């Protein structure tokens, strides 16, 4: 049995921390600070099962929604930009997408961090595509939202029987936001999963995890990596529940069972 060298872990963590945050990092002064270097960066961020772009898309909304400091958000935004894994325009899209699933207050924190780092790095601000730049037919937008819901979630959306379902879910979330060109569907999926996992609401967690794997946006192995990366900012208790749902939905998909959140298939069938 070979033993792991703590000096190697420290060196690996320090190198990863500076590369991933895009700045020089001073040696830690406290046990807490050293845990960022020796565990988060040496052992989580450097795992091979999920690409770095996805890890930034998980870390940024997670930090914004879970009392991360402005400095932490700035670090992740700077890292994503200096690594050229996300553009300024894509990060602006992340802010809006995160606003839907984690609240506009969380989205505003991301948007402000992007503004700060764009100025710090002297980058050019990229133009954005407006939500709508020409007149539209509300009925058509509703139909488009229902179609996009099915595309993203792999099952039909809710009927427009309330302002939340009609004006929120179908008209805006899926009728405008998910279909925007500034960020691909897989990237939007990671931001969404953070928001629904933070909500602790069972149906959104189950349906979005099911949708992530059923759509092909994420494999079972990648979803397992998501849980660990997510746990860093949102905590192990929340991540524990999410891990259980990932395993449950993988069983459903492996057995060809359908899941839309409105009715449960037999758990006995999924466990066989």
C-alpha positions as CSV (number, residue, x, y, z in Angstrom):
1,X,0.0,0.0,0.0
2,X,1.5,3.3,-1.1
3,X,1.0,6.4,1.1
4,X,0.1,9.8,-0.2
5,X,2.5,12.6,0.5
6,X,1.0,15.7,2.2
7,X,3.7,17.9,0.6
8,X,2.7,16.7,-2.9
9,X,-1.0,17.5,-2.1
10,X,0.0,21.0,-0.9
11,X,2.0,21.6,-4.0
12,X,-0.7,20.3,-6.3
13,X,-3.4,22.4,-4.5
14,X,-1.3,25.6,-4.6
15,X,-0.6,25.2,-8.3
16,X,-4.3,24.4,-9.1
17,X,-5.5,27.3,-7.0
18,X,-3.5,29.9,-8.7
19,X,-4.3,28.5,-12.2
20,X,-8.0,28.1,-11.6
21,X,-8.4,31.5,-9.9
22,X,-6.2,33.4,-12.3
23,X,-4.1,35.1,-9.6
24,X,-1.2,34.7,-7.2
25,X,-2.4,33.2,-3.9
26,X,-0.7,33.9,-0.6
27,X,0.0,30.9,1.6
28,X,-2.9,30.1,3.9
29,X,-2.9,31.6,7.4
30,X,-5.6,29.4,9.0
31,X,-6.8,25.8,8.9
32,X,-9.9,26.9,7.0
33,X,-7.8,28.6,4.3
34,X,-5.6,25.6,4.0
35,X,-8.6,23.4,3.5
36,X,-9.4,25.3,0.3
37,X,-5.9,24.6,-1.1
38,X,-5.4,21.1,0.2
39,X,-8.9,19.6,-0.4
40,X,-11.0,21.8,-2.7
41,X,-8.3,22.5,-5.3
42,X,-6.0,19.5,-4.8
43,X,-8.7,16.9,-4.7
44,X,-12.0,18.2,-6.0
45,X,-11.3,20.7,-8.8
46,X,-8.6,18.5,-10.3
47,X,-10.7,15.3,-10.5
48,X,-10.9,14.0,-14.1
49,X,-14.6,13.1,-14.3
50,X,-15.9,16.5,-15.3
51,X,-14.4,19.2,-17.5
52,X,-13.4,22.5,-15.9
53,X,-16.0,24.6,-17.8
54,X,-18.7,22.6,-16.1
55,X,-17.0,23.0,-12.7
56,X,-17.0,26.8,-13.1
57,X,-20.7,26.7,-14.1
58,X,-21.4,24.8,-10.9
59,X,-19.2,26.8,-8.6
60,X,-20.2,30.3,-9.7
61,X,-24.0,30.0,-9.0
62,X,-23.3,27.8,-5.9
63,X,-21.1,30.5,-4.4
64,X,-23.6,33.3,-5.3
65,X,-26.6,31.5,-3.7
66,X,-24.8,30.3,-0.6
67,X,-23.3,33.4,1.0
68,X,-20.0,33.2,-0.9
69,X,-18.0,36.4,-0.6
70,X,-17.5,38.8,-3.5
71,X,-13.9,37.8,-3.5
72,X,-14.8,34.2,-4.1
73,X,-17.1,35.0,-6.9
74,X,-14.5,37.3,-8.5
75,X,-12.0,34.5,-8.3
76,X,-14.2,32.0,-10.1
77,X,-15.2,34.5,-12.7
78,X,-11.6,35.6,-13.3
79,X,-10.5,32.0,-13.5
80,X,-13.1,31.1,-16.1
81,X,-12.2,34.1,-18.2
82,X,-8.4,33.7,-17.9
83,X,-8.7,30.0,-18.7
84,X,-10.8,31.0,-21.7
85,X,-13.5,28.5,-20.6
86,X,-16.3,31.0,-20.5
87,X,-16.7,34.3,-22.3
88,X,-18.0,37.6,-20.9
89,X,-21.2,37.1,-22.8
90,X,-21.7,33.6,-21.5
91,X,-21.1,34.7,-18.0
92,X,-23.8,37.4,-18.4
93,X,-26.1,34.6,-19.5
94,X,-25.2,32.6,-16.4
95,X,-26.3,35.5,-14.3
96,X,-29.7,35.6,-15.9
97,X,-30.2,31.9,-15.8
98,X,-29.1,31.7,-12.2
99,X,-31.5,34.5,-11.4
100,X,-34.4,32.2,-12.4
101,X,-33.4,29.2,-10.4
102,X,-31.7,30.8,-7.4
103,X,-33.4,34.2,-7.5
104,X,-32.6,37.6,-9.0
105,X,-30.6,38.5,-5.9
106,X,-28.2,35.7,-6.6
107,X,-28.1,36.6,-10.2
108,X,-27.2,40.2,-9.4
109,X,-24.2,39.0,-7.4
110,X,-22.9,37.1,-10.4
111,X,-23.5,40.0,-12.8
112,X,-21.7,42.4,-10.5
113,X,-18.7,40.0,-10.2
114,X,-18.5,39.8,-14.0
115,X,-18.6,43.6,-14.2
116,X,-15.7,43.9,-11.7
117,X,-13.5,41.3,-13.4
118,X,-14.1,42.8,-16.9
119,X,-12.8,46.1,-15.5
120,X,-9.9,44.4,-13.7
121,X,-8.7,42.5,-16.8
122,X,-9.5,45.5,-19.1
123,X,-11.7,43.3,-21.3
124,X,-14.2,44.6,-23.8
125,X,-17.8,44.2,-22.8
126,X,-19.6,42.0,-25.3
127,X,-23.0,43.0,-26.7
128,X,-26.0,41.0,-25.5
129,X,-29.0,39.7,-27.4
130,X,-32.2,41.3,-25.9
131,X,-34.9,39.1,-24.5
132,X,-37.1,40.3,-27.4
133,X,-36.1,42.8,-30.0
134,X,-39.3,42.7,-32.1
135,X,-43.0,42.3,-31.5
136,X,-44.3,38.9,-30.7
137,X,-47.6,36.9,-30.5
138,X,-48.1,35.8,-26.9
139,X,-49.9,32.7,-28.1
140,X,-46.9,31.7,-30.2
141,X,-44.5,32.4,-27.3
142,X,-46.5,30.1,-25.1
143,X,-46.4,27.4,-27.8
144,X,-42.7,27.8,-28.2
145,X,-42.2,27.6,-24.4
146,X,-44.2,24.4,-24.2
147,X,-42.1,22.9,-27.1
148,X,-38.8,24.0,-25.4
149,X,-40.0,22.5,-22.1
150,X,-40.4,19.2,-23.8
151,X,-37.0,19.5,-25.5
152,X,-35.2,20.3,-22.2
153,X,-37.0,18.1,-19.8
154,X,-37.9,15.2,-22.2
155,X,-41.6,15.3,-21.1
156,X,-44.5,17.7,-21.5
157,X,-44.8,20.8,-19.5
158,X,-47.6,22.0,-17.1
159,X,-50.8,23.4,-18.5
160,X,-51.0,27.3,-18.3
161,X,-53.6,27.3,-15.5
162,X,-51.9,29.9,-13.2
163,X,-49.7,33.0,-13.6
164,X,-46.7,30.9,-12.4
165,X,-47.1,28.2,-15.0
166,X,-48.2,30.5,-17.8
167,X,-46.3,33.8,-17.3
168,X,-43.3,32.2,-15.5
169,X,-42.5,28.6,-16.6
170,X,-43.8,28.5,-20.1
171,X,-43.6,32.1,-21.3
172,X,-40.3,33.3,-19.8
173,X,-38.3,30.4,-18.4
174,X,-38.7,28.1,-21.4
175,X,-40.3,30.5,-23.9
176,X,-37.4,32.9,-23.8
177,X,-34.5,31.9,-21.5
178,X,-33.7,28.3,-22.2
179,X,-33.8,28.9,-25.9
180,X,-31.4,31.9,-25.9
181,X,-28.4,31.5,-28.1
182,X,-25.8,32.8,-25.7
183,X,-25.3,29.6,-23.7
184,X,-25.6,26.0,-24.8
185,X,-28.1,23.6,-23.2
186,X,-25.6,21.5,-21.3
187,X,-24.1,24.7,-19.7
188,X,-27.6,25.9,-18.7
189,X,-28.2,22.5,-17.2
190,X,-25.4,22.8,-14.6
191,X,-26.6,26.3,-13.5
192,X,-30.2,24.9,-13.2
193,X,-29.1,21.9,-11.2
194,X,-27.5,24.1,-8.6
195,X,-30.7,26.2,-8.2
196,X,-33.0,23.2,-7.9
197,X,-30.7,21.4,-5.6
198,X,-30.5,24.5,-3.3
199,X,-34.3,24.7,-3.2
200,X,-34.6,21.4,-1.4
201,X,-37.9,21.0,-3.4
202,X,-38.2,17.3,-4.2
203,X,-40.1,17.4,-7.5
204,X,-37.8,20.0,-9.2
205,X,-34.7,18.1,-8.0
206,X,-36.0,14.8,-9.3
207,X,-37.3,16.1,-12.7
208,X,-34.3,18.2,-13.5
209,X,-31.9,15.4,-12.6
210,X,-34.0,13.0,-14.7
211,X,-34.0,15.5,-17.5
212,X,-30.2,16.1,-17.4
213,X,-29.5,12.4,-17.9
214,X,-32.5,11.5,-20.2
215,X,-31.6,14.4,-22.6
216,X,-28.0,13.3,-22.8
217,X,-26.7,16.5,-21.3
218,X,-25.0,14.6,-18.6
219,X,-24.0,11.0,-18.0
220,X,-24.5,9.2,-14.7
221,X,-20.7,9.5,-14.0
222,X,-20.8,13.3,-14.7
223,X,-23.8,13.7,-12.4
224,X,-21.9,12.0,-9.6
225,X,-19.1,14.5,-10.1
226,X,-21.6,17.3,-10.1
227,X,-22.8,16.2,-6.6
228,X,-19.2,16.5,-5.1
229,X,-18.5,19.9,-6.8
230,X,-21.9,21.1,-5.7
231,X,-21.3,20.0,-2.1
232,X,-18.3,22.4,-1.8
233,X,-20.5,25.5,-1.5
234,X,-23.9,24.1,-0.6
235,X,-22.8,21.5,2.0
236,X,-22.8,17.8,2.4
237,X,-26.4,17.4,3.7
238,X,-28.0,18.9,0.6
239,X,-25.5,17.0,-1.6
240,X,-26.4,13.8,0.2
241,X,-30.0,14.1,-0.9
242,X,-29.0,15.0,-4.4
243,X,-26.7,12.0,-4.6
244,X,-29.6,9.7,-3.7
245,X,-31.8,11.2,-6.4
246,X,-29.1,10.8,-9.0
247,X,-28.8,7.1,-8.1
248,X,-32.6,6.7,-8.2
249,X,-33.0,8.4,-11.5
250,X,-30.2,6.4,-13.0
251,X,-32.1,3.2,-12.1
252,X,-35.2,4.5,-13.7
253,X,-33.4,5.3,-16.9
254,X,-31.5,2.1,-17.0
255,X,-34.8,0.2,-16.8
256,X,-36.6,2.4,-19.3
257,X,-39.0,3.8,-16.8
258,X,-40.5,7.2,-17.4
259,X,-40.5,10.0,-14.8
260,X,-42.2,13.4,-15.1
261,X,-42.8,14.3,-11.5
262,X,-46.6,14.1,-11.7
263,X,-46.8,10.5,-10.7
264,X,-44.3,8.0,-9.4
265,X,-43.6,4.8,-11.0
266,X,-43.3,1.9,-8.5
267,X,-40.1,2.3,-6.5
268,X,-40.2,-1.4,-6.2
269,X,-39.8,-1.7,-10.0
270,X,-36.8,0.7,-9.9
271,X,-35.1,-1.2,-7.1
272,X,-35.3,-4.7,-8.7
